[in-house]
Amino acid sequence: MVFSAGRRAVMLGPRRNGGGWRFSSTEAQGQKPVSPHVGFYRTFTRPVAKVLLMATFTYQLAYWGWVKLEKEEIKRSRSAEIEVLEKQLGDLTKKDVKP
């Protein structure tokens, strides 16, 4: 049996582990060999992409946590400053009212 893509299927026979037929396709003789450059990218593109995506995700998660902690720290410092200023304002207004 010959496929239109230049490959032929070879029927190998039933499997020993429970029956069924398996098929194996082999490349036609006239095709040129794959360059090592292309082979490298075929082999390592998916793992490198996974690593880059996981690194990006980890960085974004750490950055989000850092920003959240920074906002909480700023909010606390501003709240403390507002309390000090309100206390100073209260002390100043009490002094003006008594005399």
N, C-alpha and C positions, 0 to 999 in steps of 0.2 A: 504494500500500500504506500503510495507516494503522496505527500502533501504539497500544496501549491507554494509553500514558503521555502521549498528546497530541503525539506527534512523527510526522512522516511521512518515509518514506525516499524518496530520489530516486535513481534509477539513472542514472549519468552515461555509461555506455558503456565499451567496452574501453580499457585504457591503451595508450599508444603504446610504452611501454618493455617490452614482453613479454607483453601480453595480460592477461586477467583483468578482472573487473568491479569497480568501486569504488562504494561507497555513501556518500551524504552525508545526514545527518539535519538537518533544519531545524526550528526551534521553531514551534509553532502560533501563530497570530496573537493568541489571547486571553490569553496569559500576561503578567504584569506584569514590568517590567524589573528587573534585579538592581541593588540599591543599591550605591553606591560602597564603603560599609563592608564589605559581604559580598564584593564583588569584591576588595578589598584583602586580606582574610583568605584568600580562595581562592588569590590569587597568591603571598602571602608567608608563609603558615603553614609550608609545607614547608622553605623555605630558612632561616627563623628557627629552626625546630626543629633543623635540621642544625647550625647554628652553635652553638646552645646545648648540644647534645649533645657536639660536638667540644670546646667550651670546658670543659665538665664533665669530659670524659675527660682533657684536658690538665692541668687543675687536679689531678685525682686522681692522675695519674701523677707530677706534680711533688711533690705532698704525700707520696706513698709514698716517693719518692726522698729527700726531706728527712728523713722519719722514720727511714728506714734509715740514713742518714748520722749522724743524731743518736744512734741506738742504738749504732752502732759507736764513736762518740766517747765516749759514756758508758762503754761496756764497756772501752775502752782506758784511760780515766782511772781507773776502779775497779781494773783489773788493776795499773796502775802504783802506786796507793795500797796495794794489798794487798802487792805486792812490797816496798815501803818499810817497811810495818808488820811483815812477816815478818822482814826484815833487822834491824829494831830489836829484835824479840822474840828473834831468835837472838843478837844482841849482849848483851842483858840476861841471857839464860839462861846464856851462856858465862861471864859475870862472876860469876854466883851459884855456879856449879859449881866454879870454881878455888879460892876461899878456903876 
